[in-house]
Amino acid sequence: MDRKSIEDIVIESVCITYERDKSEISCETNIKEDLGGASILMVGLVSLIENELDVLVPLPVAASAKTIGELVDKVEGILKKG
């Protein structure tokens, strides 16, 4: 899967989890500052990404991402490790 596809899935998952419009979300979006990243929402986001991509994303790894772009990088890295 290419990075753009992963990015699209992660952004769509963010929109669903945080109830935001796709026009409000980009790779530069700061999860904590721009989205008010409550930990329970991060759990939901990780679960949704895992279901969409059939991958295991450790919560501490996802939670360490500051931006959506960093989260995409982490998910992409996990997918490449297989």
Stockholm file with secondary structure:
# STOCKHOLM 1.0

chainA/1-82         MDRKSIEDIVIESVCITYERDKSEISCETNIKEDLGGASILMVGLVSLIENELDVLVPLPVAASAKTIGELVDKVEGILKKG
#=GR chainA/1-82 SS CCHHHHHHHHHHHHHHHHTCCGGGCCTTCBHHHHHCCCHHHHHHHHHHHHHHHTCCCCHHHHHTCSBHHHHHHHHHHHHHHC
#=GC SS_cons        CCHHHHHHHHHHHHHHHHTCCGGGCCTTCBHHHHHCCCHHHHHHHHHHHHHHHTCCCCHHHHHTCSBHHHHHHHHHHHHHHC
//
